[in-house]
Amino acid sequence: MAVPKRKVSKSRRNKRRTHQGVSVTNLVECFNCGTMIRGHNACHKCGYYQGEKVDHTVEEETSRR
């Protein structure tokens, strides 16, 4: 079984991990209410996607209960 002969320094370890960072998600403005949402997703406030109502909102779900 292979065993490392020397300790890998923090600098060498971190250089190897430079490409593993988490990228920031792009946000766009909702066409209906102006809330910042992720692209290609229905708005979580008004439930609209590209001008059409497609989803239940959080407020609607809580009012039903």
mmCIF file as gemmi writes it, N, C-alpha and C atoms, coordinates in Angstrom:
data_model
loop_
_atom_site.group_PDB
_atom_site.id
_atom_site.type_symbol
_atom_site.label_atom_id
_atom_site.label_alt_id
_atom_site.label_comp_id
_atom_site.label_asym_id
_atom_site.label_entity_id
_atom_site.label_seq_id
_atom_site.pdbx_PDB_ins_code
_atom_site.Cartn_x
_atom_site.Cartn_y
_atom_site.Cartn_z
_atom_site.occupancy
_atom_site.B_iso_or_equiv
_atom_site.pdbx_formal_charge
_atom_site.auth_seq_id
_atom_site.auth_asym_id
_atom_site.pdbx_PDB_model_num
ATOM 1 N N . MET Axp A 1 ? 0.837 -1.172 0 1 0 ? 1 A 1
ATOM 2 C CA . MET Axp A 1 ? 0 0 0 1 0 ? 1 A 1
ATOM 3 C C . MET Axp A 1 ? 0.888 1.243 0 1 0 ? 1 A 1
ATOM 4 N N . ALA Axp A 2 ? 0.564 2.216 -0.831 1 0 ? 2 A 1
ATOM 5 C CA . ALA Axp A 2 ? 1.367 3.426 -0.932 1 0 ? 2 A 1
ATOM 6 C C . ALA Axp A 2 ? 1.104 4.346 0.255 1 0 ? 2 A 1
ATOM 7 N N . VAL Axp A 3 ? 2.192 4.84 0.821 1 0 ? 3 A 1
ATOM 8 C CA . VAL Axp A 3 ? 2.122 5.758 1.942 1 0 ? 3 A 1
ATOM 9 C C . VAL Axp A 3 ? 2.939 6.993 1.587 1 0 ? 3 A 1
ATOM 10 N N . PRO Axp A 4 ? 2.422 8.217 1.815 1 0 ? 4 A 1
ATOM 11 C CA . PRO Axp A 4 ? 3.184 9.407 1.482 1 0 ? 4 A 1
ATOM 12 C C . PRO Axp A 4 ? 4.455 9.497 2.318 1 0 ? 4 A 1
ATOM 13 N N . LYS Axp A 5 ? 5.547 9.85 1.669 1 0 ? 5 A 1
ATOM 14 C CA . LYS Axp A 5 ? 6.829 9.951 2.362 1 0 ? 5 A 1
ATOM 15 C C . LYS Axp A 5 ? 6.914 11.237 3.177 1 0 ? 5 A 1
ATOM 16 N N . ARG Axp A 6 ? 6.316 12.316 2.666 1 0 ? 6 A 1
ATOM 17 C CA . ARG Axp A 6 ? 6.346 13.6 3.352 1 0 ? 6 A 1
ATOM 18 C C . ARG Axp A 6 ? 4.93 14.202 3.417 1 0 ? 6 A 1
ATOM 19 N N . LYS Axp A 7 ? 4.753 15.081 4.394 1 0 ? 7 A 1
ATOM 20 C CA . LYS Axp A 7 ? 3.482 15.781 4.543 1 0 ? 7 A 1
ATOM 21 C C . LYS Axp A 7 ? 3.285 16.744 3.366 1 0 ? 7 A 1
ATOM 22 N N . VAL Axp A 8 ? 2.067 16.781 2.829 1 0 ? 8 A 1
ATOM 23 C CA . VAL Axp A 8 ? 1.744 17.72 1.763 1 0 ? 8 A 1
ATOM 24 C C . VAL Axp A 8 ? 1.466 19.077 2.409 1 0 ? 8 A 1
ATOM 25 N N . SER Axp A 9 ? 2.186 20.103 1.976 1 0 ? 9 A 1
ATOM 26 C CA . SER Axp A 9 ? 2.033 21.431 2.575 1 0 ? 9 A 1
ATOM 27 C C . SER Axp A 9 ? 0.658 22.018 2.239 1 0 ? 9 A 1
ATOM 28 N N . LYS Axp A 10 ? 0.245 23.001 3.036 1 0 ? 10 A 1
ATOM 29 C CA . LYS Axp A 10 ? -1.046 23.651 2.804 1 0 ? 10 A 1
ATOM 30 C C . LYS Axp A 10 ? -1.071 24.341 1.448 1 0 ? 10 A 1
ATOM 31 N N . SER Axp A 11 ? 0.043 24.923 1.073 1 0 ? 11 A 1
ATOM 32 C CA . SER Axp A 11 ? 0.119 25.618 -0.21 1 0 ? 11 A 1
ATOM 33 C C . SER Axp A 11 ? -0.07 24.649 -1.369 1 0 ? 11 A 1
ATOM 34 N N . ARG Axp A 12 ? 0.601 23.528 -1.34 1 0 ? 12 A 1
ATOM 35 C CA . ARG Axp A 12 ? 0.487 22.538 -2.416 1 0 ? 12 A 1
ATOM 36 C C . ARG Axp A 12 ? -0.91 21.944 -2.454 1 0 ? 12 A 1
ATOM 37 N N . ARG Axp A 13 ? -1.467 21.665 -1.294 1 0 ? 13 A 1
ATOM 38 C CA . ARG Axp A 13 ? -2.823 21.116 -1.219 1 0 ? 13 A 1
ATOM 39 C C . ARG Axp A 13 ? -3.841 22.096 -1.791 1 0 ? 13 A 1
ATOM 40 N N . ASN Axp A 14 ? -3.723 23.376 -1.415 1 0 ? 14 A 1
ATOM 41 C CA . ASN Axp A 14 ? -4.678 24.386 -1.864 1 0 ? 14 A 1
ATOM 42 C C . ASN Axp A 14 ? -4.532 24.677 -3.353 1 0 ? 14 A 1
ATOM 43 N N . LYS Axp A 15 ? -3.332 24.579 -3.896 1 0 ? 15 A 1
ATOM 44 C CA . LYS Axp A 15 ? -3.14 24.759 -5.335 1 0 ? 15 A 1
ATOM 45 C C . LYS Axp A 15 ? -3.886 23.682 -6.111 1 0 ? 15 A 1
ATOM 46 N N . ARG Axp A 16 ? -3.932 22.497 -5.574 1 0 ? 16 A 1
ATOM 47 C CA . ARG Axp A 16 ? -4.624 21.4 -6.233 1 0 ? 16 A 1
ATOM 48 C C . ARG Axp A 16 ? -6.139 21.593 -6.2 1 0 ? 16 A 1
ATOM 49 N N . ARG Axp A 17 ? -6.623 22.303 -5.2 1 0 ? 17 A 1
ATOM 50 C CA . ARG Axp A 17 ? -8.065 22.474 -5.004 1 0 ? 17 A 1
ATOM 51 C C . ARG Axp A 17 ? -8.606 23.785 -5.562 1 0 ? 17 A 1
ATOM 52 N N . THR Axp A 18 ? -7.862 24.493 -6.393 1 0 ? 18 A 1
ATOM 53 C CA . THR Axp A 18 ? -8.314 25.799 -6.875 1 0 ? 18 A 1
ATOM 54 C C . THR Axp A 18 ? -9.557 25.701 -7.742 1 0 ? 18 A 1
ATOM 55 N N . HIS Axp A 19 ? -9.793 24.604 -8.405 1 0 ? 19 A 1
ATOM 56 C CA . HIS Axp A 19 ? -10.922 24.474 -9.321 1 0 ? 19 A 1
ATOM 57 C C . HIS Axp A 19 ? -12.172 23.913 -8.653 1 0 ? 19 A 1
ATOM 58 N N . GLN Axp A 20 ? -12.144 23.698 -7.354 1 0 ? 20 A 1
ATOM 59 C CA . GLN Axp A 20 ? -13.275 23.084 -6.66 1 0 ? 20 A 1
ATOM 60 C C . GLN Axp A 20 ? -14.196 24.102 -5.997 1 0 ? 20 A 1
ATOM 61 N N . GLY Axp A 21 ? -14.011 25.374 -6.252 1 0 ? 21 A 1
ATOM 62 C CA . GLY Axp A 21 ? -14.814 26.397 -5.601 1 0 ? 21 A 1
ATOM 63 C C . GLY Axp A 21 ? -16.257 26.372 -6.054 1 0 ? 21 A 1
ATOM 64 N N . VAL Axp A 22 ? -17.154 26.859 -5.205 1 0 ? 22 A 1
ATOM 65 C CA . VAL Axp A 22 ? -18.573 26.928 -5.513 1 0 ? 22 A 1
ATOM 66 C C . VAL Axp A 22 ? -18.836 28.224 -6.265 1 0 ? 22 A 1
ATOM 67 N N . SER Axp A 23 ? -19.531 28.135 -7.378 1 0 ? 23 A 1
ATOM 68 C CA . SER Axp A 23 ? -19.801 29.327 -8.165 1 0 ? 23 A 1
ATOM 69 C C . SER Axp A 23 ? -21.065 30.026 -7.644 1 0 ? 23 A 1
ATOM 70 N N . VAL Axp A 24 ? -21.134 31.322 -7.856 1 0 ? 24 A 1
ATOM 71 C CA . VAL Axp A 24 ? -22.275 32.118 -7.429 1 0 ? 24 A 1
ATOM 72 C C . VAL Axp A 24 ? -23.389 31.977 -8.464 1 0 ? 24 A 1
ATOM 73 N N . THR Axp A 25 ? -24.625 31.773 -7.99 1 0 ? 25 A 1
ATOM 74 C CA . THR Axp A 25 ? -25.745 31.633 -8.909 1 0 ? 25 A 1
ATOM 75 C C . THR Axp A 25 ? -26.133 32.998 -9.473 1 0 ? 25 A 1
ATOM 76 N N . ASN Axp A 26 ? -26.504 33.035 -10.738 1 0 ? 26 A 1
ATOM 77 C CA . ASN Axp A 26 ? -26.936 34.267 -11.371 1 0 ? 26 A 1
ATOM 78 C C . ASN Axp A 26 ? -28.394 34.527 -11.035 1 0 ? 26 A 1
ATOM 79 N N . LEU Axp A 27 ? -28.693 35.754 -10.65 1 0 ? 27 A 1
ATOM 80 C CA . LEU Axp A 27 ? -30.057 36.132 -10.311 1 0 ? 27 A 1
ATOM 81 C C . LEU Axp A 27 ? -30.595 37.08 -11.366 1 0 ? 27 A 1
ATOM 82 N N . VAL Axp A 28 ? -31.871 36.928 -11.669 1 0 ? 28 A 1
ATOM 83 C CA . VAL Axp A 28 ? -32.557 37.818 -12.612 1 0 ? 28 A 1
ATOM 84 C C . VAL Axp A 28 ? -33.798 38.364 -11.921 1 0 ? 28 A 1
ATOM 85 N N . GLU Axp A 29 ? -34.325 39.438 -12.443 1 0 ? 29 A 1
ATOM 86 C CA . GLU Axp A 29 ? -35.501 40.068 -11.862 1 0 ? 29 A 1
ATOM 87 C C . GLU Axp A 29 ? -36.768 39.423 -12.413 1 0 ? 29 A 1
ATOM 88 N N . CYS Axp A 30 ? -37.719 39.147 -11.538 1 0 ? 30 A 1
ATOM 89 C CA . CYS Axp A 30 ? -39.011 38.58 -11.942 1 0 ? 30 A 1
ATOM 90 C C . CYS Axp A 30 ? -39.732 39.601 -12.818 1 0 ? 30 A 1
ATOM 91 N N . PHE Axp A 31 ? -40.298 39.146 -13.938 1 0 ? 31 A 1
ATOM 92 C CA . PHE Axp A 31 ? -40.998 40.039 -14.858 1 0 ? 31 A 1
ATOM 93 C C . PHE Axp A 31 ? -42.286 40.578 -14.244 1 0 ? 31 A 1
ATOM 94 N N . ASN Axp A 32 ? -42.887 39.835 -13.313 1 0 ? 32 A 1
ATOM 95 C CA . ASN Axp A 32 ? -44.176 40.219 -12.759 1 0 ? 32 A 1
ATOM 96 C C . ASN Axp A 32 ? -44.044 41.114 -11.527 1 0 ? 32 A 1
ATOM 97 N N . CYS Axp A 33 ? -43.249 40.691 -10.537 1 0 ? 33 A 1
ATOM 98 C CA . CYS Axp A 33 ? -43.211 41.428 -9.272 1 0 ? 33 A 1
ATOM 99 C C . CYS Axp A 33 ? -41.872 42.102 -8.99 1 0 ? 33 A 1
ATOM 100 N N . GLY Axp A 34 ? -40.817 41.78 -9.737 1 0 ? 34 A 1
ATOM 101 C CA . GLY Axp A 34 ? -39.528 42.44 -9.546 1 0 ? 34 A 1
ATOM 102 C C . GLY Axp A 34 ? -38.619 41.799 -8.526 1 0 ? 34 A 1
ATOM 103 N N . THR Axp A 35 ? -39.005 40.67 -7.955 1 0 ? 35 A 1
ATOM 104 C CA . THR Axp A 35 ? -38.166 39.967 -6.995 1 0 ? 35 A 1
ATOM 105 C C . THR Axp A 35 ? -36.987 39.319 -7.714 1 0 ? 35 A 1
ATOM 106 N N . MET Axp A 36 ? -35.834 39.269 -7.054 1 0 ? 36 A 1
ATOM 107 C CA . MET Axp A 36 ? -34.668 38.612 -7.638 1 0 ? 36 A 1
ATOM 108 C C . MET Axp A 36 ? -34.819 37.098 -7.469 1 0 ? 36 A 1
ATOM 109 N N . ILE Axp A 37 ? -34.775 36.365 -8.596 1 0 ? 37 A 1
ATOM 110 C CA . ILE Axp A 37 ? -34.945 34.909 -8.592 1 0 ? 37 A 1
ATOM 111 C C . ILE Axp A 37 ? -33.85 34.284 -9.441 1 0 ? 37 A 1
ATOM 112 N N . ARG Axp A 38 ? -33.675 32.967 -9.316 1 0 ? 38 A 1
ATOM 113 C CA . ARG Axp A 38 ? -32.75 32.252 -10.173 1 0 ? 38 A 1
ATOM 114 C C . ARG Axp A 38 ? -33.327 32.178 -11.578 1 0 ? 38 A 1
ATOM 115 N N . GLY Axp A 39 ? -32.452 32.187 -12.571 1 0 ? 39 A 1
ATOM 116 C CA . GLY Axp A 39 ? -32.903 32.137 -13.95 1 0 ? 39 A 1
ATOM 117 C C . GLY Axp A 39 ? -33.591 30.821 -14.277 1 0 ? 39 A 1
ATOM 118 N N . HIS Axp A 40 ? -34.567 30.862 -15.179 1 0 ? 40 A 1
ATOM 119 C CA . HIS Axp A 40 ? -35.31 29.686 -15.648 1 0 ? 40 A 1
ATOM 120 C C . HIS Axp A 40 ? -36.04 28.973 -14.522 1 0 ? 40 A 1
ATOM 121 N N . ASN Axp A 41 ? -36.51 29.732 -13.516 1 0 ? 41 A 1
ATOM 122 C CA . ASN Axp A 41 ? -37.279 29.174 -12.415 1 0 ? 41 A 1
ATOM 123 C C . ASN Axp A 41 ? -38.495 30.057 -12.168 1 0 ? 41 A 1
ATOM 124 N N . ALA Axp A 42 ? -39.562 29.455 -11.674 1 0 ? 42 A 1
ATOM 125 C CA . ALA Axp A 42 ? -40.756 30.224 -11.328 1 0 ? 42 A 1
ATOM 126 C C . ALA Axp A 42 ? -40.469 31.062 -10.096 1 0 ? 42 A 1
ATOM 127 N N . CYS Axp A 43 ? -41.107 32.216 -10.021 1 0 ? 43 A 1
ATOM 128 C CA . CYS Axp A 43 ? -40.925 33.126 -8.891 1 0 ? 43 A 1
ATOM 129 C C . CYS Axp A 43 ? -41.546 32.504 -7.636 1 0 ? 43 A 1
ATOM 130 N N . HIS Axp A 44 ? -40.826 32.574 -6.525 1 0 ? 44 A 1
ATOM 131 C CA . HIS Axp A 44 ? -41.335 31.986 -5.286 1 0 ? 44 A 1
ATOM 132 C C . HIS Axp A 44 ? -42.329 32.905 -4.585 1 0 ? 44 A 1
ATOM 133 N N . LYS Axp A 45 ? -42.399 34.169 -4.986 1 0 ? 45 A 1
ATOM 134 C CA . LYS Axp A 45 ? -43.349 35.096 -4.373 1 0 ? 45 A 1
ATOM 135 C C . LYS Axp A 45 ? -44.675 35.123 -5.109 1 0 ? 45 A 1
ATOM 136 N N . CYS Axp A 46 ? -44.636 35.34 -6.44 1 0 ? 46 A 1
ATOM 137 C CA . CYS Axp A 46 ? -45.892 35.493 -7.185 1 0 ? 46 A 1
ATOM 138 C C . CYS Axp A 46 ? -46.278 34.23 -7.957 1 0 ? 46 A 1
ATOM 139 N N . GLY Axp A 47 ? -45.35 33.312 -8.195 1 0 ? 47 A 1
ATOM 140 C CA . GLY Axp A 47 ? -45.669 32.062 -8.874 1 0 ? 47 A 1
ATOM 141 C C . GLY Axp A 47 ? -45.732 32.167 -10.382 1 0 ? 47 A 1
ATOM 142 N N . TYR Axp A 48 ? -45.189 33.241 -10.96 1 0 ? 48 A 1
ATOM 143 C CA . TYR Axp A 48 ? -45.219 33.433 -12.408 1 0 ? 48 A 1
ATOM 144 C C . TYR Axp A 48 ? -43.903 33.002 -13.033 1 0 ? 48 A 1
ATOM 145 N N . TYR Axp A 49 ? -43.984 32.496 -14.26 1 0 ? 49 A 1
ATOM 146 C CA . TYR Axp A 49 ? -42.809 32.156 -15.054 1 0 ? 49 A 1
ATOM 147 C C . TYR Axp A 49 ? -43.061 32.615 -16.475 1 0 ? 49 A 1
ATOM 148 N N . GLN Axp A 50 ? -42.292 33.566 -16.949 1 0 ? 50 A 1
ATOM 149 C CA . GLN Axp A 50 ? -42.41 34.147 -18.29 1 0 ? 50 A 1
ATOM 150 C C . GLN Axp A 50 ? -43.829 34.648 -18.567 1 0 ? 50 A 1
ATOM 151 N N . GLY Axp A 51 ? -44.433 35.325 -17.574 1 0 ? 51 A 1
ATOM 152 C CA . GLY Axp A 51 ? -45.73 35.953 -17.753 1 0 ? 51 A 1
ATOM 153 C C . GLY Axp A 51 ? -46.927 35.059 -17.525 1 0 ? 51 A 1
ATOM 154 N N . GLU Axp A 52 ? -46.734 33.791 -17.175 1 0 ? 52 A 1
ATOM 155 C CA . GLU Axp A 52 ? -47.855 32.882 -16.925 1 0 ? 52 A 1
ATOM 156 C C . GLU Axp A 52 ? -47.791 32.34 -15.509 1 0 ? 52 A 1
ATOM 157 N N . LYS Axp A 53 ? -48.946 32.222 -14.85 1 0 ? 53 A 1
ATOM 158 C CA . LYS Axp A 53 ? -49.001 31.659 -13.504 1 0 ? 53 A 1
ATOM 159 C C . LYS Axp A 53 ? -48.842 30.148 -13.614 1 0 ? 53 A 1
ATOM 160 N N . VAL Axp A 54 ? -47.794 29.618 -12.993 1 0 ? 54 A 1
ATOM 161 C CA . VAL Axp A 54 ? -47.496 28.198 -13.144 1 0 ? 54 A 1
ATOM 162 C C . VAL Axp A 54 ? -47.36 27.474 -11.816 1 0 ? 54 A 1
ATOM 163 N N . ASP Axp A 55 ? -47.254 28.193 -10.721 1 0 ? 55 A 1
ATOM 164 C CA . ASP Axp A 55 ? -46.906 27.527 -9.471 1 0 ? 55 A 1
ATOM 165 C C . ASP Axp A 55 ? -47.662 28.15 -8.311 1 0 ? 55 A 1
ATOM 166 N N . HIS Axp A 56 ? -47.818 27.382 -7.238 1 0 ? 56 A 1
ATOM 167 C CA . HIS Axp A 56 ? -48.383 27.908 -6.01 1 0 ? 56 A 1
ATOM 168 C C . HIS Axp A 56 ? -47.294 28.646 -5.253 1 0 ? 56 A 1
ATOM 169 N N . THR Axp A 57 ? -47.644 29.754 -4.646 1 0 ? 57 A 1
ATOM 170 C CA . THR Axp A 57 ? -46.675 30.52 -3.874 1 0 ? 57 A 1
ATOM 171 C C . THR Axp A 57 ? -46.699 30.063 -2.429 1 0 ? 57 A 1
ATOM 172 N N . VAL Axp A 58 ? -45.726 30.523 -1.669 1 0 ? 58 A 1
ATOM 173 C CA . VAL Axp A 58 ? -45.644 30.151 -0.256 1 0 ? 58 A 1
ATOM 174 C C . VAL Axp A 58 ? -46.844 30.72 0.492 1 0 ? 58 A 1
ATOM 175 N N . GLU Axp A 59 ? -47.242 31.947 0.155 1 0 ? 59 A 1
ATOM 176 C CA . GLU Axp A 59 ? -48.378 32.558 0.839 1 0 ? 59 A 1
ATOM 177 C C . GLU Axp A 59 ? -49.667 31.783 0.585 1 0 ? 59 A 1
ATOM 178 N N . GLU Axp A 60 ? -49.869 31.31 -0.648 1 0 ? 60 A 1
ATOM 179 C CA . GLU Axp A 60 ? -51.062 30.54 -0.97 1 0 ? 60 A 1
ATOM 180 C C . GLU Axp A 60 ? -51.096 29.219 -0.207 1 0 ? 60 A 1
ATOM 181 N N . GLU Axp A 61 ? -49.965 28.576 -0.077 1 0 ? 61 A 1
ATOM 182 C CA . GLU Axp A 61 ? -49.915 27.29 0.61 1 0 ? 61 A 1
ATOM 183 C C . GLU Axp A 61 ? -50.227 27.466 2.108 1 0 ? 61 A 1
ATOM 184 N N . THR Axp A 62 ? -49.721 28.529 2.72 1 0 ? 62 A 1
ATOM 185 C CA . THR Axp A 62 ? -49.989 28.732 4.138 1 0 ? 62 A 1
ATOM 186 C C . THR Axp A 62 ? -51.428 29.155 4.376 1 0 ? 62 A 1
ATOM 187 N N . SER Axp A 63 ? -52.036 29.874 3.436 1 0 ? 63 A 1
ATOM 188 C CA . SER Axp A 63 ? -53.42 30.281 3.619 1 0 ? 63 A 1
ATOM 189 C C . SER Axp A 63 ? -54.388 29.107 3.446 1 0 ? 63 A 1
ATOM 190 N N . ARG Axp A 64 ? -54.019 28.101 2.695 1 0 ? 64 A 1
ATOM 191 C CA . ARG Axp A 64 ? -54.864 26.921 2.511 1 0 ? 64 A 1
ATOM 192 C C . ARG Axp A 64 ? -54.947 26.072 3.753 1 0 ? 64 A 1
ATOM 193 N N . ARG Axp A 65 ? -53.934 26.1 4.572 1 0 ? 65 A 1
ATOM 194 C CA . ARG Axp A 65 ? -53.884 25.223 5.771 1 0 ? 65 A 1
ATOM 195 C C . ARG Axp A 65 ? -54.67 25.768 6.891 1 0 ? 65 A 1
